Amino acid sequence: MKITVDEAKCCGAGTCVMLAPDVFDQRDDDGIVVLLDEHPAEALHTTVREAASVCPGVAISVSEEG
């Protein structure tokens, strides 16, 4: 699995951080997503897919390659 984020689409809702804090964080100044781990452990894959699916800005992309 490989994760990418589009900071321009991020609205700073923080849902991804609440669901997967080992993978996502937010910048302190504007709340925009920060990707901590673009290749998370397999145990986190389901949670990361959920975070991507509920992202209101559609800023998270998940590829099964990588």
MMTF fields as JSON, N, C-alpha, C and O atoms, coordinates in Angstrom:
{
  "mmtfVersion": "1.0.0",
  "mmtfProducer": "UNKNOWN",
  "numBonds": 263,
  "numAtoms": 264,
  "numGroups": 66,
  "numChains": 1,
  "numModels": 1,
  "chainsPerModel": [1],
  "groupsPerChain": [66],
  "chainIdList": ["A"],
  "bondAtomList": [4, 2, 8, 6, 12, 10, 16, 14, 20, 18, 24, 22, 28, 26, 32, 30, 36, 34, 40, 38, 44, 42, 48, 46, 52, 50, 56, 54, 60, 58, 64, 62, 68, 66, 72, 70, 76, 74, 80, 78, 84, 82, 88, 86, 92, 90, 96, 94, 100, 98, 104, 102, 108, 106, 112, 110, 116, 114, 120, 118, 124, 122, 128, 126, 132, 130, 136, 134, 140, 138, 144, 142, 148, 146, 152, 150, 156, 154, 160, 158, 164, 162, 168, 166, 172, 170, 176, 174, 180, 178, 184, 182, 188, 186, 192, 190, 196, 194, 200, 198, 204, 202, 208, 206, 212, 210, 216, 214, 220, 218, 224, 222, 228, 226, 232, 230, 236, 234, 240, 238, 244, 242, 248, 246, 252, 250, 256, 254, 260, 258],
  "bondOrderList": [1, 1, 1, 1, 1, 1, 1, 1, 1, 1, 1, 1, 1, 1, 1, 1, 1, 1, 1, 1, 1, 1, 1, 1, 1, 1, 1, 1, 1, 1, 1, 1, 1, 1, 1, 1, 1, 1, 1, 1, 1, 1, 1, 1, 1, 1, 1, 1, 1, 1, 1, 1, 1, 1, 1, 1, 1, 1, 1, 1, 1, 1, 1, 1, 1],
  "groupList": [{"groupName": "MET", "atomNameList": ["N", "CA", "C", "O"], "elementList": ["N", "C", "C", "O"], "formalChargeList": [0, 0, 0, 0], "bondAtomList": [1, 0, 2, 1, 3, 2], "bondOrderList": [1, 1, 2], "singleLetterCode": "M", "chemCompType": "L-PEPTIDE LINKING"}, {"groupName": "LYS", "atomNameList": ["N", "CA", "C", "O"], "elementList": ["N", "C", "C", "O"], "formalChargeList": [0, 0, 0, 0], "bondAtomList": [1, 0, 2, 1, 3, 2], "bondOrderList": [1, 1, 2], "singleLetterCode": "K", "chemCompType": "L-PEPTIDE LINKING"}, {"groupName": "ILE", "atomNameList": ["N", "CA", "C", "O"], "elementList": ["N", "C", "C", "O"], "formalChargeList": [0, 0, 0, 0], "bondAtomList": [1, 0, 2, 1, 3, 2], "bondOrderList": [1, 1, 2], "singleLetterCode": "I", "chemCompType": "L-PEPTIDE LINKING"}, {"groupName": "THR", "atomNameList": ["N", "CA", "C", "O"], "elementList": ["N", "C", "C", "O"], "formalChargeList": [0, 0, 0, 0], "bondAtomList": [1, 0, 2, 1, 3, 2], "bondOrderList": [1, 1, 2], "singleLetterCode": "T", "chemCompType": "L-PEPTIDE LINKING"}, {"groupName": "VAL", "atomNameList": ["N", "CA", "C", "O"], "elementList": ["N", "C", "C", "O"], "formalChargeList": [0, 0, 0, 0], "bondAtomList": [1, 0, 2, 1, 3, 2], "bondOrderList": [1, 1, 2], "singleLetterCode": "V", "chemCompType": "L-PEPTIDE LINKING"}, {"groupName": "ASP", "atomNameList": ["N", "CA", "C", "O"], "elementList": ["N", "C", "C", "O"], "formalChargeList": [0, 0, 0, 0], "bondAtomList": [1, 0, 2, 1, 3, 2], "bondOrderList": [1, 1, 2], "singleLetterCode": "D", "chemCompType": "L-PEPTIDE LINKING"}, {"groupName": "GLU", "atomNameList": ["N", "CA", "C", "O"], "elementList": ["N", "C", "C", "O"], "formalChargeList": [0, 0, 0, 0], "bondAtomList": [1, 0, 2, 1, 3, 2], "bondOrderList": [1, 1, 2], "singleLetterCode": "E", "chemCompType": "L-PEPTIDE LINKING"}, {"groupName": "ALA", "atomNameList": ["N", "CA", "C", "O"], "elementList": ["N", "C", "C", "O"], "formalChargeList": [0, 0, 0, 0], "bondAtomList": [1, 0, 2, 1, 3, 2], "bondOrderList": [1, 1, 2], "singleLetterCode": "A", "chemCompType": "L-PEPTIDE LINKING"}, {"groupName": "CYS", "atomNameList": ["N", "CA", "C", "O"], "elementList": ["N", "C", "C", "O"], "formalChargeList": [0, 0, 0, 0], "bondAtomList": [1, 0, 2, 1, 3, 2], "bondOrderList": [1, 1, 2], "singleLetterCode": "C", "chemCompType": "L-PEPTIDE LINKING"}, {"groupName": "GLY", "atomNameList": ["N", "CA", "C", "O"], "elementList": ["N", "C", "C", "O"], "formalChargeList": [0, 0, 0, 0], "bondAtomList": [1, 0, 2, 1, 3, 2], "bondOrderList": [1, 1, 2], "singleLetterCode": "G", "chemCompType": "PEPTIDE LINKING"}, {"groupName": "LEU", "atomNameList": ["N", "CA", "C", "O"], "elementList": ["N", "C", "C", "O"], "formalChargeList": [0, 0, 0, 0], "bondAtomList": [1, 0, 2, 1, 3, 2], "bondOrderList": [1, 1, 2], "singleLetterCode": "L", "chemCompType": "L-PEPTIDE LINKING"}, {"groupName": "PRO", "atomNameList": ["N", "CA", "C", "O"], "elementList": ["N", "C", "C", "O"], "formalChargeList": [0, 0, 0, 0], "bondAtomList": [1, 0, 2, 1, 3, 2], "bondOrderList": [1, 1, 2], "singleLetterCode": "P", "chemCompType": "L-PEPTIDE LINKING"}, {"groupName": "PHE", "atomNameList": ["N", "CA", "C", "O"], "elementList": ["N", "C", "C", "O"], "formalChargeList": [0, 0, 0, 0], "bondAtomList": [1, 0, 2, 1, 3, 2], "bondOrderList": [1, 1, 2], "singleLetterCode": "F", "chemCompType": "L-PEPTIDE LINKING"}, {"groupName": "GLN", "atomNameList": ["N", "CA", "C", "O"], "elementList": ["N", "C", "C", "O"], "formalChargeList": [0, 0, 0, 0], "bondAtomList": [1, 0, 2, 1, 3, 2], "bondOrderList": [1, 1, 2], "singleLetterCode": "Q", "chemCompType": "L-PEPTIDE LINKING"}, {"groupName": "ARG", "atomNameList": ["N", "CA", "C", "O"], "elementList": ["N", "C", "C", "O"], "formalChargeList": [0, 0, 0, 0], "bondAtomList": [1, 0, 2, 1, 3, 2], "bondOrderList": [1, 1, 2], "singleLetterCode": "R", "chemCompType": "L-PEPTIDE LINKING"}, {"groupName": "HIS", "atomNameList": ["N", "CA", "C", "O"], "elementList": ["N", "C", "C", "O"], "formalChargeList": [0, 0, 0, 0], "bondAtomList": [1, 0, 2, 1, 3, 2], "bondOrderList": [1, 1, 2], "singleLetterCode": "H", "chemCompType": "L-PEPTIDE LINKING"}, {"groupName": "SER", "atomNameList": ["N", "CA", "C", "O"], "elementList": ["N", "C", "C", "O"], "formalChargeList": [0, 0, 0, 0], "bondAtomList": [1, 0, 2, 1, 3, 2], "bondOrderList": [1, 1, 2], "singleLetterCode": "S", "chemCompType": "L-PEPTIDE LINKING"}],
  "groupTypeList": [0, 1, 2, 3, 4, 5, 6, 7, 1, 8, 8, 9, 7, 9, 3, 8, 4, 0, 10, 7, 11, 5, 4, 12, 5, 13, 14, 5, 5, 5, 9, 2, 4, 4, 10, 10, 5, 6, 15, 11, 7, 6, 7, 10, 15, 3, 3, 4, 14, 6, 7, 7, 16, 4, 8, 11, 9, 4, 7, 2, 16, 4, 16, 6, 6, 9],
  "groupIdList": [1, 2, 3, 4, 5, 6, 7, 8, 9, 10, 11, 12, 13, 14, 15, 16, 17, 18, 19, 20, 21, 22, 23, 24, 25, 26, 27, 28, 29, 30, 31, 32, 33, 34, 35, 36, 37, 38, 39, 40, 41, 42, 43, 44, 45, 46, 47, 48, 49, 50, 51, 52, 53, 54, 55, 56, 57, 58, 59, 60, 61, 62, 63, 64, 65, 66],
  "secStructList": [7, 3, 3, 3, 3, 7, 6, 6, 6, 7, 7, 7, 7, 7, 2, 2, 2, 2, 2, 7, 6, 6, 6, 3, 3, 3, 7, 6, 6, 6, 7, 7, 3, 3, 3, 1, 7, 1, 1, 7, 7, 4, 4, 4, 2, 2, 2, 2, 2, 2, 2, 2, 2, 2, 7, 6, 6, 7, 7, 3, 3, 3, 3, 1, 7, 7],
  "xCoordList": [0.843, 0.0, 0.884, 1.892, 0.47, 1.139, 0.083, -0.943, 0.342, -0.587, 0.023, 1.222, -0.819, -0.419, -1.499, -2.664, -1.105, -2.065, -1.918, -0.822, -3.03, -3.049, -3.362, -4.519, -2.332, -2.515, -3.474, -4.155, -3.54, -4.429, -5.901, -6.752, -6.205, -7.592, -7.972, -9.157, -6.986, -7.244, -7.97, -7.572, -9.043, -9.804, -9.523, -10.108, -8.623, -8.219, -9.204, -9.166, -10.092, -11.097, -10.473, -10.993, -9.365, -8.669, -9.196, -8.73, -10.148, -10.709, -9.64, -9.632, -8.749, -7.685, -6.777, -6.347, -6.489, -5.625, -6.303, -5.658, -7.591, -8.326, -8.361, -8.258, -8.507, -8.581, -7.217, -7.083, -6.212, -4.901, -3.77, -3.057, -3.605, -2.591, -1.156, -0.244, -0.933, 0.409, 0.766, 1.93, -0.239, -0.039, -0.208, 0.484, -1.134, -1.441, -1.276, -1.474, -0.913, -0.871, -1.368, -1.711, -1.407, -1.829, -0.808, -0.211, -0.613, 0.26, -0.396, -1.612, 0.412, -0.1, -0.695, -1.683, -0.108, -0.54, -1.858, -2.621, -2.143, -3.363, -4.175, -5.223, -3.717, -4.474, -4.388, -5.063, -3.571, -3.457, -2.749, -1.837, -3.19, -2.675, -1.174, -0.629, -0.529, 0.879, 0.939, 0.455, 1.522, 1.657, 2.903, 4.016, 2.712, 3.821, 4.423, 5.608, 3.599, 4.059, 3.347, 2.173, 4.039, 3.387, 3.232, 2.503, 3.917, 3.818, 3.516, 4.402, 2.284, 1.982, 1.971, 1.808, 2.147, 2.11, 0.749, -0.265, 0.754, -0.47, -1.598, -2.769, -1.268, -2.273, -3.062, -4.163, -2.516, -3.175, -3.942, -4.626, -3.842, -4.432, -5.937, -6.414, -6.67, -8.128, -8.46, -9.343, -7.771, -8.009, -7.645, -8.358, -6.544, -6.127, -7.146, -7.464, -7.656, -8.69, -9.933, -10.551, -10.298, -11.448, -11.186, -12.059, -9.996, -9.641, -9.757, -10.272, -9.285, -9.375, -10.828, -11.201, -11.644, -13.038, -13.886, -14.871, -13.524, -14.324, -13.729, -14.291, -12.618, -11.978, -12.906, -13.214, -13.357, -14.308, -13.717, -14.455, -12.404, -11.759, -11.263, -10.736, -11.438, -10.946, -9.458, -9.008, -8.719, -7.305, -6.361, -5.159, -6.895, -6.065, -6.3, -7.437, -5.202, -5.274, -4.529, -3.447, -5.13, -4.529, -4.324, -5.251, -3.095, -2.771, -2.355, -1.623, -2.807, -2.438, -1.043, -0.5, -0.465, 0.914, 1.879, 1.519, 3.089, 4.121, 4.368, 5.214],
  "yCoordList": [-1.181, 0.0, 1.239, 1.317, 2.204, 3.5, 4.592, 4.559, 5.551, 6.653, 7.931, 8.173, 8.744, 10.095, 11.047, 10.671, 12.269, 13.284, 14.513, 14.851, 15.162, 16.407, 17.524, 17.735, 18.233, 19.285, 20.367, 20.989, 20.601, 21.634, 21.272, 22.159, 19.986, 19.543, 19.425, 19.393, 19.361, 19.154, 20.354, 21.5, 20.074, 21.146, 21.216, 22.038, 20.348, 20.408, 19.83, 20.18, 18.951, 18.372, 17.498, 17.433, 16.828, 16.023, 14.621, 13.913, 14.198, 12.858, 11.79, 10.778, 12.017, 11.042, 10.884, 9.774, 11.973, 11.936, 11.182, 10.42, 11.396, 10.692, 9.189, 8.392, 8.804, 7.386, 6.708, 5.574, 7.383, 6.753, 7.711, 8.212, 7.965, 8.927, 8.481, 9.306, 7.206, 6.739, 7.031, 6.947, 7.37, 7.588, 9.054, 9.553, 9.745, 11.131, 12.054, 11.647, 13.293, 14.344, 15.616, 15.597, 16.71, 17.991, 19.057, 19.033, 20.0, 21.132, 21.996, 22.188, 22.508, 23.336, 24.652, 25.128, 25.24, 26.579, 26.609, 27.566, 25.577, 25.625, 24.332, 24.279, 23.294, 22.05, 21.152, 20.124, 21.519, 20.712, 19.395, 19.348, 18.336, 16.992, 16.9, 17.527, 16.09, 15.736, 14.217, 13.551, 13.677, 12.232, 11.779, 12.188, 10.936, 10.453, 9.165, 8.896, 8.364, 7.044, 6.719, 6.35, 6.85, 6.591, 5.1, 4.725, 4.247, 2.792, 2.181, 1.579, 2.323, 1.833, 0.309, -0.383, -0.183, -1.627, -2.191, -1.494, -3.443, -4.098, -4.014, -3.935, -4.029, -3.947, -2.641, -2.568, -1.605, -0.298, -0.087, 0.926, -1.008, -0.809, -0.542, 0.369, -1.296, -1.104, 0.276, 0.955, 0.694, 2.002, 3.124, 4.124, 2.966, 3.982, 4.099, 5.206, 2.965, 3.003, 3.731, 4.496, 3.494, 4.182, 5.685, 6.486, 6.066, 7.488, 8.149, 9.261, 7.472, 8.018, 8.141, 9.12, 7.165, 7.178, 8.236, 8.702, 8.624, 9.628, 11.031, 11.974, 11.177, 12.494, 13.444, 13.198, 14.527, 15.424, 16.187, 16.642, 16.325, 17.028, 16.105, 16.559, 14.799, 13.782, 14.011, 13.955, 14.268, 14.612, 13.419, 13.554, 12.257, 11.079, 10.063, 9.688, 9.619, 8.564, 7.353, 7.46, 6.188, 4.923, 4.07, 3.834, 3.612, 2.704, 1.379, 1.351, 0.3, -1.017, -1.411, -2.416, -0.637, -0.885, -0.244, 0.68, -0.73, -0.06, -0.707, -0.25],
  "zCoordList": [0.0, 0.0, 0.0, 0.703, -0.814, -0.818, -0.69, -1.37, 0.182, 0.428, -0.113, 0.025, -0.731, -1.112, -0.619, -0.494, -0.344, 0.069, -0.821, -1.268, -1.061, -1.831, -0.848, -0.483, -0.424, 0.576, 0.096, 0.911, -1.199, -1.737, -1.552, -1.496, -1.458, -1.269, 0.203, 0.536, 1.078, 2.503, 3.101, 2.895, 3.847, 4.493, 5.997, 6.702, 6.487, 7.891, 8.875, 10.055, 8.427, 9.32, 10.406, 11.519, 10.094, 11.092, 11.287, 12.18, 10.484, 10.621, 10.429, 11.129, 9.487, 9.222, 10.435, 10.75, 11.107, 12.281, 13.421, 14.141, 13.578, 14.636, 14.375, 15.307, 13.108, 12.764, 12.74, 13.2, 12.214, 12.014, 12.408, 11.539, 13.695, 14.14, 13.889, 13.943, 13.617, 13.288, 11.829, 11.438, 11.037, 9.607, 9.225, 8.338, 9.899, 9.554, 10.756, 11.901, 10.478, 11.488, 10.804, 9.622, 11.545, 10.987, 11.337, 12.413, 10.411, 10.698, 11.764, 11.764, 12.658, 13.748, 13.264, 13.824, 12.235, 11.83, 11.061, 11.196, 10.254, 9.445, 9.428, 8.786, 10.114, 10.203, 8.986, 8.931, 8.005, 6.793, 7.12, 7.945, 6.457, 6.699, 6.444, 5.535, 7.287, 7.125, 7.088, 8.003, 6.05, 5.919, 6.666, 6.336, 7.671, 8.481, 7.94, 8.135, 7.257, 6.788, 5.486, 5.501, 4.357, 3.07, 2.77, 1.852, 3.541, 3.396, 4.77, 5.375, 5.272, 6.621, 6.7, 5.696, 7.898, 8.15, 7.747, 7.773, 7.381, 6.923, 7.958, 7.585, 9.217, 10.279, 10.227, 10.773, 9.577, 9.498, 8.188, 8.04, 7.252, 5.931, 5.969, 5.292, 6.724, 6.798, 7.345, 6.82, 8.383, 8.989, 8.029, 7.944, 7.305, 6.349, 5.211, 4.777, 4.728, 3.685, 4.19, 3.449, 5.448, 6.036, 6.116, 5.785, 6.551, 6.638, 5.266, 5.153, 4.235, 2.876, 2.44, 1.793, 2.786, 2.324, 3.018, 2.446, 4.236, 4.956, 4.872, 5.43, 4.192, 4.067, 3.311, 2.145, 3.955, 3.299, 2.109, 1.234, 2.076, 0.969, -0.131, -1.146, 0.08, -0.856, -1.139, -2.283, -0.074, -0.182, -0.051, -0.278, 0.313, 0.546, -0.553, -0.84, -1.17, -2.191, -1.689, -1.111, -1.921, -1.513, -2.75, -3.525, -2.922, -4.009, -3.401, -2.412, -3.973, -3.447, -3.908, -3.45, -4.801, -5.242, -4.268, -3.539, -4.259, -3.477, -2.188, -1.42]
}
